[in-house]
Each structure stands twice: as C-alpha cells, then as structure tokens.
C-alpha cells in the first residue's frame, strides 16, 4: 500500500479528533479519586506509627523527621 493511499484513507477522521489521550488528560482524570483516597488515608490512619514516623508525616513529606 502506498503512502498516499494510507494518508487518504485516514481522511475520514474529523479534524481535532484524537483517539489517544495525553498524559496530562490521563492524570487529570485520575486526580479527584486519588485526592479523596489520600484524604481518607490521612483521616483514618494519620496517627498510626510506621516505625519512627506516622502516616501524616509520610504524606506531608516527612518534614522534621
């Protein structure tokens, strides 16, 4: 199959339409659920000790550990 035939066969796709999502779109779609999960994790297990640190310290970036 020639290149020109391949290009012309793809002409049916509307301009601006994409079948592939970008990384930014994928992450944006996942963020709300991840935020809710982190909030629940902190609320339920924030004071649980992991060795010498707590879950809150781990999520907060372990500042002052």
Predicted model as a PDB file, atoms N, CA, C, CB and O in Angstrom, pLDDT in the B-factor column:
MODEL        1                                                                  
ATOM      1  N   UNK A   1       0.854  -1.176   0.000  1.00 54.00           N  
ATOM      2  CA  UNK A   1       0.000   0.000   0.000  1.00 54.00           C  
ATOM      3  C   UNK A   1       0.897   1.236   0.000  1.00 54.00           C  
ATOM      4  CB  UNK A   1      -0.970   0.000   1.230  1.00 54.00           C  
ATOM      5  O   UNK A   1       1.851   1.307   0.775  1.00 54.00           O  
ATOM      6  N   UNK A   2       0.606   2.193  -0.847  1.00 58.00           N  
ATOM      7  CA  UNK A   2       1.440   3.390  -0.951  1.00 58.00           C  
ATOM      8  C   UNK A   2       1.116   4.369   0.169  1.00 58.00           C  
ATOM      9  CB  UNK A   2       1.248   4.066  -2.319  1.00 58.00           C  
ATOM     10  O   UNK A   2       0.045   4.325   0.774  1.00 58.00           O  
ATOM     11  N   UNK A   3       2.072   5.251   0.425  1.00 57.00           N  
ATOM     12  CA  UNK A   3       1.901   6.251   1.488  1.00 57.00           C  
ATOM     13  C   UNK A   3       0.704   7.158   1.219  1.00 57.00           C  
ATOM     14  CB  UNK A   3       3.169   7.096   1.630  1.00 57.00           C  
ATOM     15  O   UNK A   3      -0.058   7.471   2.133  1.00 57.00           O  
ATOM     16  N   UNK A   4       0.539   7.578  -0.033  1.00 57.00           N  
ATOM     17  CA  UNK A   4      -0.581   8.473  -0.364  1.00 57.00           C  
ATOM     18  C   UNK A   4      -1.926   7.796  -0.127  1.00 57.00           C  
ATOM     19  CB  UNK A   4      -0.484   8.934  -1.824  1.00 57.00           C  
ATOM     20  O   UNK A   4      -2.888   8.452   0.270  1.00 57.00           O  
ATOM     21  N   UNK A   5      -2.000   6.490  -0.366  1.00 57.00           N  
ATOM     22  CA  UNK A   5      -3.244   5.746  -0.129  1.00 57.00           C  
ATOM     23  C   UNK A   5      -3.528   5.672   1.381  1.00 57.00           C  
ATOM     24  CB  UNK A   5      -3.151   4.308  -0.741  1.00 57.00           C  
ATOM     25  O   UNK A   5      -4.677   5.801   1.803  1.00 57.00           O  
ATOM     26  N   UNK A   6      -2.477   5.464   2.191  1.00 56.00           N  
ATOM     27  CA  UNK A   6      -2.645   5.405   3.647  1.00 56.00           C  
ATOM     28  C   UNK A   6      -3.133   6.744   4.174  1.00 56.00           C  
ATOM     29  CB  UNK A   6      -1.324   5.010   4.337  1.00 56.00           C  
ATOM     30  O   UNK A   6      -4.046   6.799   4.998  1.00 56.00           O  
ATOM     31  N   UNK A   7      -2.520   7.825   3.698  1.00 54.00           N  
ATOM     32  CA  UNK A   7      -2.899   9.165   4.147  1.00 54.00           C  
ATOM     33  C   UNK A   7      -4.331   9.473   3.744  1.00 54.00           C  
ATOM     34  CB  UNK A   7      -1.944  10.222   3.570  1.00 54.00           C  
ATOM     35  O   UNK A   7      -5.092  10.013   4.547  1.00 54.00           O  
ATOM     36  N   UNK A   8      -4.715   9.142   2.513  1.00 54.00           N  
ATOM     37  CA  UNK A   8      -6.078   9.449   2.070  1.00 54.00           C  
ATOM     38  C   UNK A   8      -7.110   8.582   2.790  1.00 54.00           C  
ATOM     39  CB  UNK A   8      -6.198   9.253   0.557  1.00 54.00           C  
ATOM     40  O   UNK A   8      -8.253   9.009   2.957  1.00 54.00           O  
ATOM     41  N   UNK A   9      -6.733   7.368   3.222  1.00 55.00           N  
ATOM     42  CA  UNK A   9      -7.692   6.529   3.933  1.00 55.00           C  
ATOM     43  C   UNK A   9      -7.929   7.023   5.351  1.00 55.00           C  
ATOM     44  CB  UNK A   9      -7.210   5.090   3.963  1.00 55.00           C  
ATOM     45  O   UNK A   9      -8.946   6.692   5.961  1.00 55.00           O  
ATOM     46  N   UNK A  10      -7.002   7.813   5.883  1.00 53.00           N  
ATOM     47  CA  UNK A  10      -7.157   8.368   7.225  1.00 53.00           C  
ATOM     48  C   UNK A  10      -7.933   9.679   7.203  1.00 53.00           C  
ATOM     49  CB  UNK A  10      -5.792   8.583   7.867  1.00 53.00           C  
ATOM     50  O   UNK A  10      -8.156  10.276   8.256  1.00 53.00           O  
ATOM     51  N   UNK A  11      -8.343  10.132   6.041  1.00 53.00           N  
ATOM     52  CA  UNK A  11      -9.013  11.420   5.903  1.00 53.00           C  
ATOM     53  C   UNK A  11     -10.394  11.446   6.539  1.00 53.00           C  
ATOM     54  CB  UNK A  11      -9.126  11.778   4.453  1.00 53.00           C  
ATOM     55  O   UNK A  11     -10.933  12.531   6.758  1.00 53.00           O  
ATOM     56  N   UNK A  12     -10.985  10.307   6.843  1.00 58.00           N  
ATOM     57  CA  UNK A  12     -12.334  10.280   7.423  1.00 58.00           C  
ATOM     58  C   UNK A  12     -12.354  10.745   8.869  1.00 58.00           C  
ATOM     59  CB  UNK A  12     -12.909   8.883   7.337  1.00 58.00           C  
ATOM     60  O   UNK A  12     -13.430  11.041   9.387  1.00 58.00           O  
ATOM     61  N   UNK A  13     -11.204  10.824   9.549  1.00 57.00           N  
ATOM     62  CA  UNK A  13     -11.138  11.252  10.948  1.00 57.00           C  
ATOM     63  C   UNK A  13     -11.369  12.759  11.003  1.00 57.00           C  
ATOM     64  CB  UNK A  13      -9.762  10.871  11.598  1.00 57.00           C  
ATOM     65  O   UNK A  13     -10.648  13.511  10.347  1.00 57.00           O  
ATOM     66  N   UNK A  14     -12.358  13.216  11.770  1.00 62.00           N  
ATOM     67  CA  UNK A  14     -12.629  14.649  11.858  1.00 62.00           C  
ATOM     68  C   UNK A  14     -11.439  15.413  12.425  1.00 62.00           C  
ATOM     69  CB  UNK A  14     -13.861  14.900  12.716  1.00 62.00           C  
ATOM     70  O   UNK A  14     -10.691  14.902  13.259  1.00 62.00           O  
ATOM     71  N   UNK A  15     -11.282  16.633  11.961  1.00 65.00           N  
ATOM     72  CA  UNK A  15     -10.192  17.467  12.475  1.00 65.00           C  
ATOM     73  C   UNK A  15     -10.379  17.695  13.973  1.00 65.00           C  
ATOM     74  CB  UNK A  15     -10.132  18.825  11.721  1.00 65.00           C  
ATOM     75  O   UNK A  15     -11.493  17.923  14.444  1.00 65.00           O  
ATOM     76  N   UNK A  16      -9.287  17.631  14.703  1.00 66.00           N  
ATOM     77  CA  UNK A  16      -9.345  17.844  16.145  1.00 66.00           C  
ATOM     78  C   UNK A  16      -9.691  16.602  16.941  1.00 66.00           C  
ATOM     79  CB  UNK A  16     -10.332  18.901  16.449  1.00 66.00           C  
ATOM     80  O   UNK A  16      -9.568  16.606  18.166  1.00 66.00           O  
ATOM     81  N   UNK A  17     -10.124  15.532  16.273  1.00 65.00           N  
ATOM     82  CA  UNK A  17     -10.471  14.300  16.979  1.00 65.00           C  
ATOM     83  C   UNK A  17      -9.201  13.493  17.224  1.00 65.00           C  
ATOM     84  CB  UNK A  17     -11.512  13.465  16.172  1.00 65.00           C  
ATOM     85  O   UNK A  17      -8.346  13.374  16.346  1.00 65.00           O  
ATOM     86  N   UNK A  18      -9.094  12.944  18.426  1.00 65.00           N  
ATOM     87  CA  UNK A  18      -7.930  12.129  18.764  1.00 65.00           C  
ATOM     88  C   UNK A  18      -8.410  10.853  19.417  1.00 65.00           C  
ATOM     89  CB  UNK A  18      -6.951  12.894  19.696  1.00 65.00           C  
ATOM     90  O   UNK A  18      -9.374  10.855  20.182  1.00 65.00           O  
ATOM     91  N   UNK A  19      -7.743   9.783  19.114  1.00 71.00           N  
ATOM     92  CA  UNK A  19      -8.061   8.515  19.754  1.00 71.00           C  
ATOM     93  C   UNK A  19      -7.184   8.303  20.988  1.00 71.00           C  
ATOM     94  CB  UNK A  19      -7.884   7.353  18.763  1.00 71.00           C  
ATOM     95  O   UNK A  19      -7.510   7.490  21.853  1.00 71.00           O  
ATOM     96  N   UNK A  20      -6.075   9.033  21.066  1.00 77.00           N  
ATOM     97  CA  UNK A  20      -5.121   8.858  22.151  1.00 77.00           C  
ATOM     98  C   UNK A  20      -5.219  10.048  23.100  1.00 77.00           C  
ATOM     99  CB  UNK A  20      -3.677   8.704  21.603  1.00 77.00           C  
ATOM    100  O   UNK A  20      -5.218  11.200  22.665  1.00 77.00           O  
ATOM    101  N   UNK A  21      -5.303   9.765  24.398  1.00 84.00           N  
ATOM    102  CA  UNK A  21      -5.315  10.851  25.371  1.00 84.00           C  
ATOM    103  C   UNK A  21      -3.886  11.182  25.760  1.00 84.00           C  
ATOM    104  CB  UNK A  21      -6.154  10.475  26.619  1.00 84.00           C  
ATOM    105  O   UNK A  21      -2.998  10.333  25.691  1.00 84.00           O  
ATOM    106  N   UNK A  22      -3.679  12.402  26.163  1.00 92.00           N  
ATOM    107  CA  UNK A  22      -2.346  12.828  26.586  1.00 92.00           C  
ATOM    108  C   UNK A  22      -2.120  12.427  28.034  1.00 92.00           C  
ATOM    109  CB  UNK A  22      -2.169  14.355  26.410  1.00 92.00           C  
ATOM    110  O   UNK A  22      -3.062  12.089  28.752  1.00 92.00           O  
ATOM    111  N   UNK A  23      -0.880  12.468  28.448  1.00 94.00           N  
ATOM    112  CA  UNK A  23      -0.539  12.155  29.832  1.00 94.00           C  
ATOM    113  C   UNK A  23      -1.249  13.127  30.777  1.00 94.00           C  
ATOM    114  CB  UNK A  23       0.994  12.213  30.043  1.00 94.00           C  
ATOM    115  O   UNK A  23      -1.747  12.728  31.829  1.00 94.00           O  
ATOM    116  N   UNK A  24      -1.291  14.387  30.397  1.00 94.00           N  
ATOM    117  CA  UNK A  24      -1.943  15.410  31.221  1.00 94.00           C  
ATOM    118  C   UNK A  24      -3.433  15.096  31.407  1.00 94.00           C  
ATOM    119  CB  UNK A  24      -1.769  16.806  30.582  1.00 94.00           C  
ATOM    120  O   UNK A  24      -3.963  15.246  32.508  1.00 94.00           O  
ATOM    121  N   UNK A  25      -4.106  14.664  30.345  1.00 93.00           N  
ATOM    122  CA  UNK A  25      -5.525  14.316  30.426  1.00 93.00           C  
ATOM    123  C   UNK A  25      -5.739  13.079  31.291  1.00 93.00           C  
ATOM    124  CB  UNK A  25      -6.099  14.083  29.025  1.00 93.00           C  
ATOM    125  O   UNK A  25      -6.698  13.008  32.060  1.00 93.00           O  
ATOM    126  N   UNK A  26      -4.850  12.115  31.163  1.00 93.00           N  
ATOM    127  CA  UNK A  26      -4.955  10.887  31.953  1.00 93.00           C  
ATOM    128  C   UNK A  26      -4.799  11.188  33.435  1.00 93.00           C  
ATOM    129  CB  UNK A  26      -3.900   9.865  31.507  1.00 93.00           C  
ATOM    130  O   UNK A  26      -5.576  10.705  34.259  1.00 93.00           O  
ATOM    131  N   UNK A  27      -3.799  11.982  33.770  1.00 94.00           N  
ATOM    132  CA  UNK A  27      -3.577  12.340  35.178  1.00 94.00           C  
ATOM    133  C   UNK A  27      -4.736  13.174  35.707  1.00 94.00           C  
ATOM    134  CB  UNK A  27      -2.251  13.112  35.341  1.00 94.00           C  
ATOM    135  O   UNK A  27      -5.192  12.953  36.829  1.00 94.00           O  
ATOM    136  N   UNK A  28      -5.214  14.124  34.923  1.00 94.00           N  
ATOM    137  CA  UNK A  28      -6.336  14.967  35.351  1.00 94.00           C  
ATOM    138  C   UNK A  28      -7.581  14.132  35.628  1.00 94.00           C  
ATOM    139  CB  UNK A  28      -6.645  16.027  34.286  1.00 94.00           C  
ATOM    140  O   UNK A  28      -8.352  14.456  36.531  1.00 94.00           O  
ATOM    141  N   UNK A  29      -7.784  13.072  34.870  1.00 94.00           N  
ATOM    142  CA  UNK A  29      -8.946  12.207  35.085  1.00 94.00           C  
ATOM    143  C   UNK A  29      -8.806  11.389  36.366  1.00 94.00           C  
ATOM    144  CB  UNK A  29      -9.140  11.273  33.891  1.00 94.00           C  
ATOM    145  O   UNK A  29      -9.811  11.051  36.991  1.00 94.00           O  
ATOM    146  N   UNK A  30      -7.584  11.066  36.764  1.00 95.00           N  
ATOM    147  CA  UNK A  30      -7.342  10.239  37.941  1.00 95.00           C  
ATOM    148  C   UNK A  30      -7.223  11.046  39.227  1.00 95.00           C  
ATOM    149  CB  UNK A  30      -6.096   9.431  37.742  1.00 95.00           C  
ATOM    150  O   UNK A  30      -7.414  10.491  40.309  1.00 95.00           O  
ATOM    151  N   UNK A  31      -6.917  12.323  39.148  1.00 96.00           N  
ATOM    152  CA  UNK A  31      -6.649  13.130  40.342  1.00 96.00           C  
ATOM    153  C   UNK A  31      -7.772  13.186  41.364  1.00 96.00           C  
ATOM    154  CB  UNK A  31      -6.332  14.500  39.931  1.00 96.00           C  
ATOM    155  O   UNK A  31      -7.485  13.015  42.549  1.00 96.00           O  
ATOM    156  N   UNK A  32      -9.028  13.411  40.998  1.00 95.00           N  
ATOM    157  CA  UNK A  32     -10.069  13.505  42.025  1.00 95.00           C  
ATOM    158  C   UNK A  32     -10.154  12.258  42.913  1.00 95.00           C  
ATOM    159  CB  UNK A  32     -11.410  13.745  41.366  1.00 95.00           C  
ATOM    160  O   UNK A  32     -10.282  12.377  44.131  1.00 95.00           O  
ATOM    161  N   UNK A  33     -10.085  11.087  42.324  1.00 95.00           N  
ATOM    162  CA  UNK A  33     -10.154   9.858  43.110  1.00 95.00           C  
ATOM    163  C   UNK A  33      -8.921   9.708  44.000  1.00 95.00           C  
ATOM    164  CB  UNK A  33     -10.292   8.639  42.187  1.00 95.00           C  
ATOM    165  O   UNK A  33      -9.031   9.264  45.143  1.00 95.00           O  
ATOM    166  N   UNK A  34      -7.755  10.074  43.486  1.00 94.00           N  
ATOM    167  CA  UNK A  34      -6.515   9.972  44.265  1.00 94.00           C  
ATOM    168  C   UNK A  34      -6.544  10.945  45.446  1.00 94.00           C  
ATOM    169  CB  UNK A  34      -5.284  10.253  43.368  1.00 94.00           C  
ATOM    170  O   UNK A  34      -6.107  10.606  46.545  1.00 94.00           O  
ATOM    171  N   UNK A  35      -7.065  12.170  45.210  1.00 94.00           N  
ATOM    172  CA  UNK A  35      -7.166  13.146  46.300  1.00 94.00           C  
ATOM    173  C   UNK A  35      -8.075  12.634  47.410  1.00 94.00           C  
ATOM    174  CB  UNK A  35      -7.688  14.490  45.771  1.00 94.00           C  
ATOM    175  O   UNK A  35      -7.746  12.742  48.591  1.00 94.00           O  
ATOM    176  N   UNK A  36      -9.219  12.077  47.025  1.00 95.00           N  
ATOM    177  CA  UNK A  36     -10.154  11.530  48.005  1.00 95.00           C  
ATOM    178  C   UNK A  36      -9.513  10.388  48.788  1.00 95.00           C  
ATOM    179  CB  UNK A  36     -11.434  11.044  47.312  1.00 95.00           C  
ATOM    180  O   UNK A  36      -9.704  10.282  49.999  1.00 95.00           O  
ATOM    181  N   UNK A  37      -8.757   9.540  48.105  1.00 94.00           N  
ATOM    182  CA  UNK A  37      -8.095   8.418  48.769  1.00 94.00           C  
ATOM    183  C   UNK A  37      -7.061   8.910  49.783  1.00 94.00           C  
ATOM    184  CB  UNK A  37      -7.426   7.506  47.732  1.00 94.00           C  
ATOM    185  O   UNK A  37      -6.985   8.382  50.892  1.00 94.00           O  
ATOM    186  N   UNK A  38      -6.264   9.917  49.411  1.00 92.00           N  
ATOM    187  CA  UNK A  38      -5.250  10.460  50.326  1.00 92.00           C  
ATOM    188  C   UNK A  38      -5.922  11.107  51.538  1.00 92.00           C  
ATOM    189  CB  UNK A  38      -4.349  11.492  49.597  1.00 92.00           C  
ATOM    190  O   UNK A  38      -5.445  10.948  52.662  1.00 92.00           O  
ATOM    191  N   UNK A  39      -7.021  11.834  51.325  1.00 93.00           N  
ATOM    192  CA  UNK A  39      -7.747  12.448  52.441  1.00 93.00           C  
ATOM    193  C   UNK A  39      -8.271  11.382  53.394  1.00 93.00           C  
ATOM    194  CB  UNK A  39      -8.911  13.311  51.922  1.00 93.00           C  
ATOM    195  O   UNK A  39      -8.155  11.524  54.611  1.00 93.00           O  
ATOM    196  N   UNK A  40      -8.852  10.303  52.841  1.00 93.00           N  
ATOM    197  CA  UNK A  40      -9.356   9.214  53.665  1.00 93.00           C  
ATOM    198  C   UNK A  40      -8.219   8.544  54.423  1.00 93.00           C  
ATOM    199  CB  UNK A  40     -10.098   8.190  52.804  1.00 93.00           C  
ATOM    200  O   UNK A  40      -8.359   8.220  55.603  1.00 93.00           O  
ATOM    201  N   UNK A  41      -7.100   8.336  53.748  1.00 92.00           N  
ATOM    202  CA  UNK A  41      -5.939   7.703  54.357  1.00 92.00           C  
ATOM    203  C   UNK A  41      -5.441   8.525  55.549  1.00 92.00           C  
ATOM    204  CB  UNK A  41      -4.817   7.528  53.319  1.00 92.00           C  
ATOM    205  O   UNK A  41      -5.150   7.970  56.609  1.00 92.00           O  
ATOM    206  N   UNK A  42      -5.345   9.830  55.377  1.00 92.00           N  
ATOM    207  CA  UNK A  42      -4.909  10.700  56.468  1.00 92.00           C  
ATOM    208  C   UNK A  42      -5.920  10.711  57.610  1.00 92.00           C  
ATOM    209  CB  UNK A  42      -4.685  12.122  55.955  1.00 92.00           C  
ATOM    210  O   UNK A  42      -5.545  10.666  58.782  1.00 92.00           O  
ATOM    211  N   UNK A  43      -7.202  10.771  57.263  1.00 93.00           N  
ATOM    212  CA  UNK A  43      -8.241  10.828  58.287  1.00 93.00           C  
ATOM    213  C   UNK A  43      -8.282   9.540  59.102  1.00 93.00           C  
ATOM    214  CB  UNK A  43      -9.605  11.087  57.647  1.00 93.00           C  
ATOM    215  O   UNK A  43      -8.344   9.586  60.331  1.00 93.00           O  
ATOM    216  N   UNK A  44      -8.247   8.405  58.436  1.00 93.00           N  
ATOM    217  CA  UNK A  44      -8.366   7.113  59.107  1.00 93.00           C  
ATOM    218  C   UNK A  44      -7.082   6.658  59.790  1.00 93.00           C  
ATOM    219  CB  UNK A  44      -8.792   6.076  58.120  1.00 93.00           C  
ATOM    220  O   UNK A  44      -7.126   6.078  60.874  1.00 93.00           O  
ATOM    221  N   UNK A  45      -5.933   6.921  59.156  1.00 91.00           N  
ATOM    222  CA  UNK A  45      -4.685   6.339  59.638  1.00 91.00           C  
ATOM    223  C   UNK A  45      -3.595   7.367  59.933  1.00 91.00           C  
ATOM    224  CB  UNK A  45      -4.177   5.360  58.635  1.00 91.00           C  
ATOM    225  O   UNK A  45      -2.429   7.001  60.080  1.00 91.00           O  
ATOM    226  N   UNK A  46      -3.954   8.640  60.021  1.00 89.00           N  
ATOM    227  CA  UNK A  46      -2.971   9.702  60.195  1.00 89.00           C  
ATOM    228  C   UNK A  46      -2.107   9.576  61.433  1.00 89.00           C  
ATOM    229  CB  UNK A  46      -3.658  10.995  60.230  1.00 89.00           C  
ATOM    230  O   UNK A  46      -0.956  10.012  61.428  1.00 89.00           O  
ATOM    231  N   UNK A  47      -2.638   8.990  62.491  1.00 89.00           N  
ATOM    232  CA  UNK A  47      -1.863   8.892  63.731  1.00 89.00           C  
ATOM    233  C   UNK A  47      -1.219   7.511  63.923  1.00 89.00           C  
ATOM    234  CB  UNK A  47      -2.757   9.205  64.918  1.00 89.00           C  
ATOM    235  O   UNK A  47      -0.641   7.245  64.977  1.00 89.00           O  
ATOM    236  N   UNK A  48      -1.312   6.649  62.934  1.00 88.00           N  
ATOM    237  CA  UNK A  48      -0.707   5.320  63.008  1.00 88.00           C  
ATOM    238  C   UNK A  48       0.806   5.455  62.837  1.00 88.00           C  
ATOM    239  CB  UNK A  48      -1.309   4.366  61.922  1.00 88.00           C  
ATOM    240  O   UNK A  48       1.277   6.141  61.930  1.00 88.00           O  
ATOM    241  N   UNK A  49       1.550   4.806  63.703  1.00 87.00           N  
ATOM    242  CA  UNK A  49       3.000   4.899  63.669  1.00 87.00           C  
ATOM    243  C   UNK A  49       3.573   3.854  62.713  1.00 87.00           C  
ATOM    244  CB  UNK A  49       3.586   4.720  65.082  1.00 87.00           C  
ATOM    245  O   UNK A  49       3.207   2.679  62.754  1.00 87.00           O  
ATOM    246  N   UNK A  50       4.479   4.313  61.853  1.00 80.00           N  
ATOM    247  CA  UNK A  50       5.200   3.438  60.924  1.00 80.00           C  
ATOM    248  C   UNK A  50       6.673   3.483  61.325  1.00 80.00           C  
ATOM    249  CB  UNK A  50       4.994   3.882  59.409  1.00 80.00           C  
ATOM    250  O   UNK A  50       7.420   4.342  60.856  1.00 80.00           O  
ATOM    251  N   UNK A  51       7.083   2.579  62.173  1.00 83.00           N  
ATOM    252  CA  UNK A  51       8.462   2.638  62.666  1.00 83.00           C  
ATOM    253  C   UNK A  51       8.593   3.814  63.600  1.00 83.00           C  
ATOM    254  CB  UNK A  51       9.481   2.748  61.501  1.00 83.00           C  
ATOM    255  O   UNK A  51       8.045   3.803  64.702  1.00 83.00           O  
ATOM    256  N   UNK A  52       9.315   4.832  63.168  1.00 83.00           N  
ATOM    257  CA  UNK A  52       9.507   6.028  63.991  1.00 83.00           C  
ATOM    258  C   UNK A  52       8.747   7.237  63.464  1.00 83.00           C  
ATOM    259  CB  UNK A  52      10.974   6.360  64.079  1.00 83.00           C  
ATOM    260  O   UNK A  52       8.907   8.338  63.989  1.00 83.00           O  
ATOM    261  N   UNK A  53       7.920   7.053  62.435  1.00 81.00           N  
ATOM    262  CA  UNK A  53       7.150   8.157  61.856  1.00 81.00           C  
ATOM    263  C   UNK A  53       5.683   7.768  61.770  1.00 81.00           C  
ATOM    264  CB  UNK A  53       7.693   8.538  60.455  1.00 81.00           C  
ATOM    265  O   UNK A  53       5.335   6.595  61.907  1.00 81.00           O  
ATOM    266  N   UNK A  54       4.823   8.758  61.542  1.00 82.00           N  
ATOM    267  CA  UNK A  54       3.395   8.496  61.383  1.00 82.00           C  
ATOM    268  C   UNK A  54       3.017   8.598  59.903  1.00 82.00           C  
ATOM    269  CB  UNK A  54       2.553   9.488  62.236  1.00 82.00           C  
ATOM    270  O   UNK A  54       3.800   9.080  59.084  1.00 82.00           O  
ATOM    271  N   UNK A  55       1.826   8.146  59.578  1.00 85.00           N  
ATOM    272  CA  UNK A  55       1.309   8.249  58.216  1.00 85.00           C  
ATOM    273  C   UNK A  55       1.239   9.720  57.805  1.00 85.00           C  
ATOM    274  CB  UNK A  55      -0.090   7.581  58.104  1.00 85.00           C  
ATOM    275  O   UNK A  55       1.588  10.055  56.673  1.00 85.00           O  
ATOM    276  N   UNK A  56       0.795  10.605  58.704  1.00 85.00           N  
ATOM    277  CA  UNK A  56       0.725  12.039  58.410  1.00 85.00           C  
ATOM    278  C   UNK A  56       2.094  12.584  58.009  1.00 85.00           C  
ATOM    279  CB  UNK A  56       0.186  12.811  59.626  1.00 85.00           C  
ATOM    280  O   UNK A  56       2.195  13.370  57.067  1.00 85.00           O  
ATOM    281  N   UNK A  57       3.134  12.178  58.706  1.00 83.00           N  
ATOM    282  CA  UNK A  57       4.477  12.642  58.374  1.00 83.00           C  
ATOM    283  C   UNK A  57       4.907  12.146  56.987  1.00 83.00           C  
ATOM    284  CB  UNK A  57       5.479  12.170  59.440  1.00 83.00           C  
ATOM    285  O   UNK A  57       5.547  12.882  56.236  1.00 83.00           O  
ATOM    286  N   UNK A  58       4.561  10.923  56.657  1.00 83.00           N  
ATOM    287  CA  UNK A  58       4.908  10.361  55.348  1.00 83.00           C  
ATOM    288  C   UNK A  58       4.198  11.115  54.238  1.00 83.00           C  
ATOM    289  CB  UNK A  58       4.549   8.867  55.285  1.00 83.00           C  
ATOM    290  O   UNK A  58       4.818  11.470  53.236  1.00 83.00           O  
ATOM    291  N   UNK A  59       2.905  11.365  54.404  1.00 82.00           N  
ATOM    292  CA  UNK A  59       2.122  12.058  53.375  1.00 82.00           C  
ATOM    293  C   UNK A  59       2.559  13.508  53.287  1.00 82.00           C  
ATOM    294  CB  UNK A  59       0.606  11.970  53.678  1.00 82.00           C  
ATOM    295  O   UNK A  59       2.602  14.077  52.196  1.00 82.00           O  
ATOM    296  N   UNK A  60       2.882  14.111  54.414  1.00 81.00           N  
ATOM    297  CA  UNK A  60       3.274  15.512  54.440  1.00 81.00           C  
ATOM    298  C   UNK A  60       4.696  15.763  53.986  1.00 81.00           C  
ATOM    299  CB  UNK A  60       3.102  16.048  55.805  1.00 81.00           C  
ATOM    300  O   UNK A  60       5.133  16.913  53.974  1.00 81.00           O  
ATOM    301  N   UNK A  61       5.428  14.740  53.614  1.00 78.00           N  
ATOM    302  CA  UNK A  61       6.769  14.933  53.102  1.00 78.00           C  
ATOM    303  C   UNK A  61       7.837  14.687  54.145  1.00 78.00           C  
ATOM    304  CB  UNK A  61       6.909  16.309  52.559  1.00 78.00           C  
ATOM    305  O   UNK A  61       9.004  15.000  53.909  1.00 78.00           O  
ATOM    306  N   UNK A  62       7.474  14.135  55.292  1.00 66.00           N  
ATOM    307  CA  UNK A  62       8.428  13.767  56.349  1.00 66.00           C  
ATOM    308  C   UNK A  62       9.274  14.937  56.810  1.00 66.00           C  
ATOM    309  CB  UNK A  62       9.332  12.660  55.868  1.00 66.00           C  
ATOM    310  O   UNK A  62      10.452  14.772  57.125  1.00 66.00           O  
ATOM    311  N   UNK A  63       8.676  16.120  56.850  1.00 65.00           N  
ATOM    312  CA  UNK A  63       9.401  17.288  57.348  1.00 65.00           C  
ATOM    313  C   UNK A  63       9.632  17.119  58.844  1.00 65.00           C  
ATOM    314  CB  UNK A  63       8.621  18.607  57.049  1.00 65.00           C  
ATOM    315  O   UNK A  63       8.719  16.738  59.577  1.00 65.00           O  
ATOM    316  N   UNK A  64      10.818  17.394  59.287  1.00 66.00           N  
ATOM    317  CA  UNK A  64      11.133  17.337  60.708  1.00 66.00           C  
ATOM    318  C   UNK A  64      11.316  15.936  61.257  1.00 66.00           C  
ATOM    319  CB  UNK A  64      10.071  18.011  61.470  1.00 66.00           C  
ATOM    320  O   UNK A  64      11.290  15.743  62.472  1.00 66.00           O  
ATOM    321  N   UNK A  65      11.499  14.959  60.390  1.00 63.00           N  
ATOM    322  CA  UNK A  65      11.695  13.582  60.871  1.00 63.00           C  
ATOM    323  C   UNK A  65      13.146  13.365  61.179  1.00 63.00           C  
ATOM    324  CB  UNK A  65      11.209  12.546  59.839  1.00 63.00           C  
ATOM    325  O   UNK A  65      13.531  12.274  61.598  1.00 63.00           O  
TER     326      UNK A  65                                                      
ENDMDL                                                                          
END                                                                             
